[in-house]
Amino acid sequence: MNPNLSKDKIRMMRVRRRIKTRKPEFRHFEAHKKLKLRDLGWRRPRGRHSKWRERYGGKWSGRILPNPGFSSPKAVRGLHPSGYQEVLVHTPKELETVNPEIQAVRIASAVGLKKRLAIEEKARELGIKVLNPYSKGD
């Protein structure tokens, strides 16, 4: 149940996968020193005298900063690895606007079990792929 992607987009998905495997994990400046900075992800160094910001001196000189060369191709940017566009859904009624050929559904985390099962049942009827289906922890 994969989306109908052109050969060009399939090639771009492979390129994106290869780029992402080579991309380093960009971390917050001095995240190795302070625990509260580890979960923040990348923040640009903005200090007035920051060697990392100016890219000179000692261990910071060879440090790789995020730049456009690490981004994925524009045609496939934001797509799920399966090739579908993700649509966040909170109610079964929102499934009516989804195009099953190019879009897949992700059920919001705030949705309870009863409504989640209703959304999954309606998605099955409409032939829509659910990216995070409910599974009993057997």
C-alpha positions in Angstrom: 0.0 0.0 0.0 2.6 2.6 -1.1 1.7 5.9 -2.7 2.0 6.3 -6.5 5.3 8.1 -6.7 7.1 9.0 -9.9 10.5 7.5 -10.6 12.0 10.9 -10.0 10.5 11.1 -6.5 11.5 7.5 -5.7 15.1 8.5 -6.6 14.9 11.6 -4.5 13.7 9.5 -1.5 16.8 7.3 -1.9 19.0 10.5 -2.0 17.3 11.8 1.1 17.9 8.5 3.0 21.6 8.6 2.0 21.9 12.3 3.0 20.3 11.6 6.4 22.7 8.7 7.2 25.7 11.0 6.6 24.3 14.0 8.5 25.8 14.5 12.0 23.6 15.0 15.0 23.6 18.8 15.6 23.5 19.5 19.3 23.1 22.6 21.4 26.3 24.5 22.1 27.9 23.1 25.3 25.2 20.4 25.5 27.9 18.0 26.8 28.3 20.3 29.9 24.7 21.0 30.9 22.0 18.4 31.1 19.1 20.8 30.4 20.6 21.6 27.0 20.7 18.0 25.7 17.0 17.8 24.8 16.9 21.1 23.1 18.5 20.1 19.8 20.3 22.6 17.7 20.4 26.3 18.7 22.7 28.7 16.8 25.6 30.0 19.0 24.9 33.7 19.5 27.6 34.8 22.0 29.5 38.0 21.3 32.8 36.3 21.7 31.9 32.8 20.7 34.6 30.9 18.9 32.0 28.4 17.6 29.9 31.1 16.1 32.9 32.7 14.3 34.4 29.2 13.4 37.9 29.8 14.5 40.3 28.6 17.2 41.1 25.2 18.7 38.5 22.4 18.6 35.7 24.6 17.2 37.5 25.4 13.9 36.6 22.1 12.3 33.1 21.9 13.8 30.3 21.4 11.3 27.3 23.7 11.6 23.9 23.1 10.0 23.7 24.5 6.5 21.6 24.0 3.4 23.8 21.3 2.1 22.4 18.9 4.7 18.7 19.4 3.7 16.8 16.8 1.7 15.6 17.5 -1.8 12.7 19.9 -2.0 10.4 17.5 -3.8 10.4 15.0 -0.9 11.0 17.3 2.0 8.5 16.6 4.8 7.3 13.3 3.4 7.1 10.2 5.6 9.8 7.6 4.8 7.0 5.5 3.2 6.4 8.3 0.7 3.1 9.5 2.1 2.3 13.0 3.3 1.4 12.9 7.0 -2.0 14.3 8.1 -2.7 14.6 11.9 -6.2 13.5 12.8 -8.2 14.0 16.0 -11.7 12.8 15.0 -13.1 10.3 12.5 -14.8 13.1 10.6 -11.4 14.6 9.6 -10.7 11.4 7.6 -13.1 12.5 4.9 -10.7 15.2 3.7 -7.8 12.8 3.3 -6.6 11.6 -0.1 -5.7 8.0 0.3 -3.4 7.9 -2.8 -0.9 10.5 -1.5 -1.7 11.0 2.2 -1.5 8.8 5.3 -2.9 9.5 8.7 -1.2 9.9 12.1 -3.6 9.8 15.0 -2.9 12.5 17.6 -1.5 11.4 20.9 -4.3 13.1 22.9 -6.9 10.8 21.4 -8.3 8.2 23.7 -8.6 4.5 23.0 -12.4 4.5 22.1 -12.0 7.3 19.5 -8.7 5.8 18.3 -10.4 2.5 17.4 -13.2 4.4 15.7 -10.7 6.4 13.6 -8.8 3.2 12.6 -12.1 1.4 11.7 -13.2 4.3 9.4 -9.7 4.5 7.9 -9.8 0.8 7.0 -13.2 1.4 5.3 -11.8 4.3 3.3 -8.6 2.6 2.5 -6.4 5.1 4.3 -3.1 4.0 5.8 -2.6 4.7 9.6 1.0 5.4 10.5 0.6 4.8 14.2 -2.0 2.0 14.7 -3.1 0.8 18.1 -1.3 -2.4 19.1 -1.9 -4.3 22.3 1.4 -4.9 24.0 1.2 -8.7 23.8 
